[in-house]
Amino acid sequence: MATYVLMSKLSPEIMKGMKDRARLGRTWLARVKKKCPEVKFLAHYALFGPYDFMDIYEAPDEEVAAKVSMISMAQGAVSAESWVAIPYKRILELAKEI
């Protein structure tokens, strides 16, 4: 499976309700697990910058990764980007091929 990084920014309305974040986060995760059972989450971080959260996860392909982003936007993210993450060692191997 490929590794992806989900960078998400929540709507200002949702961010105002920080006390309710735990429930909203559980709801989001349950929906992802239901709609994309093949996804395996590796790490979850809260951020203070242009994005509010970063999730690192494995998915079988870019279509499943797209679903994770779409679920995030349906749950109140104004931005949700899933980036492919390639291990540095593999990048070095690929560089030798060019």
Residue pairs with C-beta under 8 A, 6 or more apart in sequence:
1 38
1 40
1 58
1 59
1 60
2 58
2 59
2 60
2 61
2 62
2 65
2 84
2 85
3 42
3 56
3 57
3 58
3 84
3 85
3 86
3 87
4 56
4 57
4 58
4 59
4 65
4 68
4 82
4 83
4 84
4 85
5 54
5 55
5 56
5 82
5 83
5 85
6 53
6 54
6 55
6 56
6 57
6 65
6 68
6 69
6 72
6 80
6 81
6 82
6 83
7 51
7 53
7 54
7 79
7 80
7 81
7 83
8 51
8 52
8 53
8 54
8 55
8 72
8 77
8 79
8 80
8 81
9 50
9 51
9 52
9 77
9 78
9 79
9 80
10 52
10 53
10 76
10 77
10 78
11 76
11 77
11 78
13 76
14 24
14 76
15 52
17 24
24 75
24 76
27 75
28 71
28 72
28 75
29 41
31 71
31 74
31 75
32 39
32 68
32 71
33 39
35 67
35 71
36 59
36 64
36 67
36 68
36 71
38 59
38 60
38 64
39 57
39 58
39 59
39 64
39 68
40 57
40 58
40 59
41 55
41 56
41 57
42 56
42 57
42 58
43 54
43 55
43 56
44 53
44 54
44 55
44 56
45 53
45 54
45 55
46 52
46 53
47 53
47 54
51 79
56 85
57 68
59 65
59 68
62 82
62 84
65 82
65 84
66 82
68 80
68 82
69 80
69 81
69 82
70 80
72 80
73 79
73 80
86 94
